[in-house]
Amino acid sequence: MRGHRLAAYNFGLHVDDYESPRVEGFRLREPLNFEAASRADGYVGRSGYDDVPGPESWGEKVYPRFIKGSGFEDAPSSLSLWADLEALMAFTYNGVHADALKYARNWNQKQAWPSLVLWWVPDGLRPVWADGAQRLEYLHDNGPTPRAFTFKVAFCPDGNPVAIDRNRVKAKAEHNAPGQEDLLAVARTLKP
């Protein structure tokens, strides 16, 4: 949306440690997903992780309260910026990322909280990890609002409800597909 960027934060818990063979399918696909996102129409950027090569971390990594009692000190999460809802939806439900979503139940615990929260940030600003954790908790506690929402119940930057343009999503996905063919070919050779 003009004057704003869409922030996206996701959080979950794996079924085992990150280095575990049970999570290998996720671990092997993670760099493919990051590369596919960087090639996607409407991708603005993402936070990296401290002590991991790649983009700089957007602040100190913070998790929502749902990590407490899990036995994990770290958990799969990402924080990114997109041009609009359609760009993020086209990436999320098509290509390399959609291929990974098919197997998510193999790697991730079933959870009682939303896995993804969306919100708008003014151009020139970028969210920090704490923003994502707080908004995910807010979404869980209050349901979708202009402060923290989902694809199913989305809002414009001005706070009004908005319907996602499915034709734009389809067009963006078609635009992205040729740029992901090499990555998707690799992903399809990996174990689930």
MISE-445177 format. One record per residue: residue number from 1; x, y, z of N, C-alpha, C in turn; residue in one letter. Coordinates in steps of 0.02 Angstrom, whole numbers, plus 50000, padded with zeros to 5 digits. Each point is the difference from the previous one (the first is absolute). Example, Ala and Ser with C-alpha at 12.3 -4.5 7.8 and 13.67 -1.06 7.14 Angstrom:
2
  seq   n_xx   n_yy   n_zz  ca_xx  ca_yy  ca_zz   c_xx   c_yy   c_zz  type
    1  50660  49716  50390  49955  50059  50000  50045  50060  50000     A
    2  49982  50053  49964  50042  50059  50003  49961  50055  50037     S
! end
This chain:
192
  seq   n_xx   n_yy   n_zz  ca_xx  ca_yy  ca_zz   c_xx   c_yy   c_zz  type
    1  50042  49941  50000  49958  50059  50000  50044  50062  50000     M
    2  49979  50049  49965  50039  50060  49993  50014  50032  50068     R
    3  50065  50014  50012  50020  50031  50062  50012  49951  50057     G
    4  49986  49936  49988  50007  49949  50051  50028  49936  49969     H
    5  50029  49959  50043  50023  49933  49982  49966  49951  50047     R
    6  49990  49940  49976  49969  49947  50040  50054  49963  50038     L
    7  49994  49999  50066  50046  49960  50042  49968  49933  50013     A
    8  50041  49948  50000  49977  49932  50012  50047  49967  50050     A
    9  49971  49969  50050  50039  49963  50051  49967  49932  50008     Y
   10  50042  49948  49998  49973  49934  50014  50042  49967  50054     N
   11  49967  49955  50037  50031  49967  50056  49969  49931  50010     F
   12  50041  49951  50014  49976  49934  50016  50052  49964  50042     G
   13  49986  49937  50015  50047  49958  50037  50010  49936  49960     L
   14  50063  49981  49993  50015  49937  49966  49983  49941  50044     H
   15  49998  49942  49969  49988  49938  50037  50062  49975  50036     V
   16  50058  50028  49981  50063  49980  50030  50050  50057  49988     D
   17  50062  49991  50025  50051  50051  49990  50012  50013  49926     D
   18  50022  50060  49985  50012  50022  49931  50047  49953  49962     Y
   19  50050  49974  50033  50049  49955  49968  49976  49928  49996     E
   20  49943  49985  50028  49973  49932  50001  49983  49974  49930     S
   21  50009  49936  49988  49977  49971  49936  49925  50010  49988     P
   22  49961  50006  50053  49928  50010  49993  49983  50068  49969     R
   23  50046  50046  50004  49989  50068  49975  50043  50014  49938     V
   24  50033  49949  49975  50046  50009  49944  49966  50029  49938     E
   25  49939  49977  49986  49964  50027  49941  49990  50075  50004     G
   26  49984  50025  50059  49994  50072  50010  50067  50034  49991     F
   27  50050  49973  50034  50067  50031  49999  50028  50005  49930     R
   28  49989  49949  49959  50026  50001  49931  49961  50047  49955     L
   29  49936  50011  50015  49959  50045  49959  50006  50073  50020     R
   30  50022  50013  50061  50002  50069  50025  50038  50047  49953     E
   31  50062  49984  49978  50034  50047  49955  49964  50007  49933     P
   32  49967  49947  49977  49962  50005  49937  49942  50049  50008     L
   33  49966  49997  50057  49945  50046  50012  50024  50072  50005     N
   34  50055  50011  50034  50027  50068  50004  50019  50026  49931     F
   35  50030  49958  49959  50019  50022  49932  49938  50012  49958     E
   36  49950  49956  50005  49938  50009  49961  49966  50066  50020     A
   37  49999  50015  50065  49971  50063  50022  50037  50059  49969     A
   38  50066  49997  50001  50039  50056  49974  49988  50012  49925     S
   39  49978  49948  49965  49986  50006  49928  49927  50018  49986     R
   40  49958  50000  50051  49928  50009  49991  49982  50073  49988     A
   41  49952  50010  49956  49973  50067  49987  49969  50027  50064     D
   42  50020  50059  50020  49972  50032  50059  50037  49987  50065     G
   43  50054  49960  49997  50041  49988  50059  50041  50063  50014     Y
   44  50001  50022  50062  50038  50059  50019  50063  49980  50038     V
   45  49995  49955  50048  50058  49978  50038  49980  49957  50059     G
   46  50050  49972  50033  49987  49959  50059  50055  50010  50051     R
   47  49982  49986  50062  50051  50001  50053  50042  49937  49995     S
   48  50063  50009  50013  50043  49943  50009  50000  49979  50073     G
   49  50048  49959  50016  50006  49973  50068  50071  50014  50025     Y
   50  50006  50019  50064  50066  50011  50029  50043  49938  49991     D
   51  50063  50011  49985  50049  49946  49993  49986  49952  49942     D
   52  49959  50021  49952  49987  49960  49941  50015  50043  49939     V
   53  50040  49975  49953  50015  50041  49940  49935  50019  49964     P
   54  49999  50060  49973  49942  50024  49963  49981  50069  50022     G
   55  49936  50019  49991  49979  50067  50018  50009  50013  50074     P
   56  50005  50065  50018  50007  50018  50070  49935  49986  50037     E
   57  50005  49986  50064  49941  49989  50042  49966  50066  50014     S
   58  49934  49999  49998  49961  50060  50015  49985  50001  50075     W
   59  50050  50017  50038  49994  50003  50072  50014  49933  50032     G
   60  49995  50000  50066  50011  49939  50038  49943  49951  49987     E
   61  50017  49937  49989  49949  49950  49985  49960  49986  50064     K
   62  49935  50010  49995  49954  49991  50055  49946  49952  49976     V
   63  49975  49958  50046  49948  49953  49983  49936  50016  50038     Y
   64  49943  49980  49972  49937  50008  50037  49999  49953  50060     P
   65  49955  50013  50046  49997  49961  50062  49989  49926  49989     R
   66  49979  49980  49940  49984  49930  49986  50062  49955  50002     F
   67  50060  50028  50001  50060  49959  50004  50012  49975  50072     I
   68  49971  50036  50049  50011  49981  50070  49974  49930  50013     K
   69  50040  49961  50034  49981  49932  50018  50008  49950  49944     G
   70  50024  50023  49942  50006  49955  49942  50063  49957  50004     S
   71  50048  50022  50040  50064  49965  50001  50049  50027  49949     G
   72  49978  50046  49958  50043  50030  49949  50021  50070  50021     F
   73  50062  50017  49983  50024  50069  50010  49995  50039  49935     E
   74  49997  49965  49944  49995  50030  49934  49942  49966  49964     D
   75  49971  50035  49952  49943  49972  49964  49998  50029  49930     A
   76  49972  49963  49952  49995  50026  49932  49954  50061  49997     P
   77  50027  50054  49975  49962  50061  49993  50032  50042  49945     S
   78  49960  50043  49970  50027  50045  49950  49963  50067  50004     S
   79  50034  50051  49977  49974  50068  50001  50019  50031  49933     L
   80  49949  50023  49963  50014  50026  49933  49954  50057  49982     S
   81  50017  50036  49947  49960  50055  49973  49984  49986  49927     L
   82  49937  50017  49982  49975  49988  49933  49964  50063  49975     W
   83  49994  50005  49934  49966  50058  49971  49926  50002  50017     A
   84  49969  49941  50002  49928  49997  50012  49978  49928  50017     D
   85  49938  49993  50016  49971  49935  50018  50007  49949  49943     L
   86  49986  50023  49939  50001  49955  49943  50069  49972  49987     E
   87  50052  50042  50009  50069  49976  49990  50017  49945  50049     A
   88  49984  50011  50064  50015  49950  50051  49959  49937  49988     L
   89  49937  50006  49984  49958  49942  49989  50024  49960  49939     M
   90  50021  50034  49948  50025  49965  49940  50062  49959  50017     A
   91  50045  50028  50041  50059  49963  50021  49982  49942  50046     F
   92  49958  50014  50049  49985  49951  50053  49967  49937  49972     T
   93  49953  50007  49955  49959  49943  49979  50016  49975  49929     Y
   94  50060  50016  49977  50021  49976  49934  50075  49984  50002     N
   95  50022  49961  49953  50071  49988  49991  50033  49964  50057     G
   96  50062  50020  50015  50042  49967  50049  49968  50000  50069     V
   97  49972  50056  50021  49970  50004  50067  49939  49955  50005     H
   98  49959  49999  49949  49941  49955  50001  50022  49927  50004     A
   99  50054  49983  49965  50026  49931  50004  50019  49983  50071     D
  100  50033  50047  50035  50019  49988  50069  49939  49994  50046     A
  101  49949  50041  49987  49940  49998  50043  49967  49931  50000     L
  102  50007  49964  49945  49971  49932  49996  50026  49954  50054     K
  103  50061  50013  50023  50033  49956  50048  50007  50030  50070     Y
  104  49972  50059  50010  50010  50036  50063  49979  49958  50061     A
  105  49948  49960  49993  49978  49960  50057  50052  49948  50021     R
  106  50046  49982  49954  50054  49953  50016  50051  50032  50046     N
  107  50010  50066  49995  50054  50035  50035  49976  50042  50058     W
  108  49937  50020  49999  49975  50048  50050  49947  49970  50044     N
  109  50001  50021  50062  49948  49979  50048  49934  50033  49982     Q
  110  49946  49965  50016  49935  50031  49994  49997  50055  50052     K
  111  49973  50058  49982  50002  50056  50046  49931  50029  50011     Q
  112  49992  50032  50057  49936  50030  50019  49999  50075  49987     A
  113  50051  50026  49967  50004  50071  49985  50007  50008  49924     W
  114  49987  50060  49974  50009  50011  49928  50074  49993  49982     P
  115  50013  49973  49942  50070  49992  49979  50026  50064  49965     S
  116  49955  50043  49978  50019  50059  49961  49959  50060  50023     L
  117  50033  50057  50005  49966  50063  50012  50025  50052  49950     V
  118  49954  50042  49977  50015  50052  49952  49981  50068  50029     L
  119  50037  50052  49980  49983  50069  50018  50037  50047  49953     W
  120  49977  50062  49998  50029  50050  49955  50050  50043  50038     W
  121  50055  50018  49966  50048  50047  50027  50012  50055  49948     V
  122  50009  50061  50022  50013  50055  49953  50065  49988  49961     P
  123  50000  50023  49937  50062  49996  49960  50058  50030  50039     D
  124  50057  49970  49993  50060  50025  50032  50011  49971  50070     G
  125  49950  49968  50028  50008  49967  50065  50003  49925  49989     L
  126  50032  49966  50046  49998  49928  49997  49986  49974  50071     R
  127  49964  49946  50003  49983  49973  50066  50061  49966  50031     P
  128  49996  49989  50065  50050  49961  50035  49965  49936  50026     V
  129  50041  49952  50021  49973  49936  50022  49947  50008  50054     W
  130  50011  50046  50046  49952  50009  50055  49931  50020  49973     A
  131  49999  50040  49946  49936  50020  49969  49961  49938  49979     D
  132  50035  49954  49966  49967  49940  49976  49973  49957  50056     G
  133  50041  49990  50052  49978  49959  50057  49940  50031  50034     A
  134  50002  50065  50010  49944  50034  50034  49936  49998  49958     Q
  135  50007  50009  49935  49940  49999  49958  49971  49930  49993     R
  136  50042  49949  49999  49974  49932  49998  49960  49985  50063     L
  137  50027  50020  50058  49963  49991  50062  49934  50039  49999     E
  138  50003  50061  49974  49939  50042  49995  49948  49966  49955     Y
  139  50021  49974  49944  49954  49965  49954  49969  49940  50036     L
  140  50040  49962  50034  49975  49942  50037  49948  50021  50052     H
  141  50014  50053  50036  49957  50022  50056  49938  50037  49977     D
  142  50003  50036  49944  49946  50045  49980  49968  49984  49933     N
  143  50028  49954  49962  49975  49988  49933  50026  50053  49953     G
  144  49984  49994  49935  50026  50048  49951  49971  50070  50009     P
  145  50045  50048  49999  49983  50072  50004  50049  50036  49955     T
  146  49992  50065  49988  50050  50035  49959  50070  49998  50030     P
  147  50006  49987  50065  50066  49996  50032  50036  49934  49985     R
  148  49963  49946  49990  50028  49934  49990  49948  49958  49965     A
  149  50014  49978  49939  49949  49966  49961  50028  49941  49961     F
  150  49957  49969  49960  50017  49940  49962  49980  50010  49927     T
  151  50016  49952  49959  49976  50002  49931  49924  49996  49998     F
  152  49971  49959  50044  49927  49989  49998  49962  50062  50022     K
  153  50026  50037  50047  49969  50062  50023  50054  50054  49998     V
  154  50001  50036  49944  50054  50048  49988  49973  50072  50002     A
  155  50047  50046  50011  49983  50071  50005  50048  50041  49957     F
  156  49977  50059  49979  50042  50050  49966  50040  50037  50054     C
  157  50051  50038  49978  50037  50041  50049  49955  50050  50037     P
  158  49944  50021  49969  49956  50047  50033  49953  49967  50050     D
  159  50005  49934  50007  49959  49964  50049  49936  49970  49973     G
  160  49984  50014  49937  49939  49972  49971  50012  49929  49976     N
  161  49949  49958  50004  50006  49931  49975  50015  50002  49924     P
  162  50036  49950  49977  50017  49996  49929  49994  49927  49977     V
  163  49978  49992  49939  49998  49934  49969  50063  49993  49957     A
  164  50033  49943  50006  50060  49988  49960  49979  49988  49928     I
  165  50036  50031  49955  49986  49994  49929  50031  49935  49974     D
  166  49959  49948  49994  50023  49933  49980  50029  50000  49929     R
  167  49975  50043  49957  50028  50003  49932  50071  50027  50002     N
  168  50013  50050  50043  50069  50026  50007  50046  49948  50031     R
  169  49974  49961  50048  50039  49946  50029  50020  49950  49946     V
  170  49953  49980  49960  50013  49952  49946  50051  50028  49950     K
  171  49991  50063  49981  50046  50031  49953  50071  50004  50029     A
  172  50006  50018  50064  50066  50004  50031  50031  49930  50005     K
  173  49960  49950  50017  50026  49932  50003  50026  49977  49932     A
  174  49963  50015  49949  50022  49983  49932  50064  50037  49981     E
  175  50004  50062  50021  50061  50040  49987  50060  49971  50037     H
  176  49989  49976  50062  50054  49973  50041  50024  49931  49978     N
  177  49956  49960  49970  50014  49930  49986  50065  49988  49960     A
  178  50012  50035  49945  50062  49986  49963  50063  50013  50041     P
  179  49998  50048  50045  50058  50016  50041  50012  49951  50057     G
  180  49954  49954  50009  50006  49950  50054  50011  49930  49973     Q
  181  49997  49990  49935  50003  49932  49972  50060  49961  50025     E
  182  50059  50032  50001  50060  49964  50022  49996  49981  50074     D
  183  49973  50045  50041  49993  49987  50071  49948  49945  50014     L
  184  49945  50003  49964  49948  49950  50008  50024  49931  49980     L
  185  50040  49997  49948  50028  49936  49978  50043  49969  50055     A
  186  50039  50041  50035  50041  49975  50055  49954  49979  50058     V
  187  49951  50041  50017  49956  49984  50057  49965  49933  49990     A
  188  49981  49986  49938  49964  49937  49987  50043  49938  50006     R
  189  50066  50009  50004  50045  49943  50010  50013  49986  50074     T
  190  49977  50044  50044  50015  49994  50071  49950  49956  50036     L
  191  50021  49969  50054  49954  49959  50039  49949  50045  50035     K
  192  49941  49974  50011  49947  50040  50032  50016  50020  50071     P
! end
